[in-house]
Amino acid sequence: MNTTEIVDRLDKEIARLRAARAVLASVDTDLLKRVKKGSGRPANTSKKVVAVKAPAKKRTMSPEGKARIAAAQKARWAKAKKAK
């Protein structure tokens, strides 16, 4: 293939692309806006106000509470060991 043939093919391709661009540019943009979308979540049309909860604060345990839990667990272990 020589250079002349390549240039001729490129010119034809450019003409084809320009024609396709002209067709796309002539499409009515309002028509595109009116086309219903097929997928996705529907728009929320209600005017409900949704309260957002604040994140829960981290709860800490007092040393006395930890001691009570530890004593209760040790009592359970002793009871289980005695039962064996």
C-alpha positions as CSV (number, residue, x, y, z in Angstrom):
1,M,0.0,0.0,0.0
2,N,1.5,3.3,-1.0
3,T,1.2,6.7,0.7
4,T,-1.6,7.9,-1.6
5,E,-3.8,5.0,-0.7
6,I,-3.3,5.6,3.0
7,V,-4.1,9.3,2.7
8,D,-7.3,8.4,0.7
9,R,-8.4,5.9,3.3
10,L,-7.8,8.5,6.1
11,D,-9.8,11.1,4.2
12,K,-12.7,8.7,3.9
13,E,-12.6,7.8,7.6
14,I,-12.5,11.5,8.5
15,A,-15.5,12.2,6.4
16,R,-17.4,9.2,8.0
17,L,-16.5,10.5,11.5
18,R,-17.6,14.0,10.6
19,A,-21.0,12.7,9.4
20,A,-21.4,10.7,12.6
21,R,-20.5,13.8,14.7
22,A,-23.1,15.9,12.8
23,V,-25.8,13.3,13.5
24,L,-25.0,13.2,17.2
25,A,-24.8,17.0,17.4
26,S,-28.2,17.4,15.9
27,V,-29.9,15.2,18.6
28,D,-32.3,17.3,20.7
29,T,-30.9,17.5,24.2
30,D,-34.4,18.0,25.7
31,L,-35.3,14.6,24.2
32,L,-32.4,13.1,26.0
33,K,-33.5,14.6,29.3
34,R,-37.0,13.2,28.9
35,V,-35.9,9.7,28.4
36,K,-36.6,7.7,31.5
37,K,-33.7,6.0,33.1
38,G,-34.1,2.3,33.4
39,S,-32.1,1.5,36.5
40,G,-31.1,3.1,39.7
41,R,-32.9,4.2,42.8
42,P,-36.0,6.4,42.3
43,A,-35.7,10.0,43.5
44,N,-37.0,10.8,46.9
45,T,-40.0,13.0,46.2
46,S,-41.2,13.3,49.8
47,K,-40.1,16.2,52.0
48,K,-39.6,14.1,55.1
49,V,-36.9,15.3,57.5
50,V,-34.9,12.4,58.8
51,A,-33.2,12.8,62.2
52,V,-29.6,11.6,62.2
53,K,-28.5,9.9,65.4
54,A,-25.3,11.1,67.0
55,P,-22.7,8.3,67.2
56,A,-22.8,6.5,70.5
57,K,-20.2,7.5,73.0
58,K,-17.7,4.9,74.1
59,R,-18.7,3.5,77.5
60,T,-16.0,2.9,80.1
61,M,-16.1,0.6,83.0
62,S,-15.2,1.7,86.5
63,P,-12.4,-0.1,88.4
64,E,-15.1,-1.2,90.9
65,G,-17.2,-2.7,88.2
66,K,-14.2,-4.6,86.7
67,A,-13.4,-6.0,90.2
68,R,-17.0,-7.2,90.6
69,I,-16.9,-9.0,87.3
70,A,-13.5,-10.5,88.0
71,A,-14.7,-11.8,91.4
72,A,-17.9,-13.3,89.8
73,Q,-15.8,-15.0,87.1
74,K,-13.4,-16.4,89.6
75,A,-16.3,-17.8,91.7
76,R,-17.7,-19.5,88.5
77,W,-14.3,-21.1,87.8
78,A,-14.0,-22.3,91.4
79,K,-17.5,-23.8,91.3
80,A,-16.7,-25.5,88.0
81,K,-13.4,-26.8,89.3
82,K,-15.1,-28.1,92.5
83,A,-17.8,-29.9,90.4
84,K,-15.1,-32.0,88.5
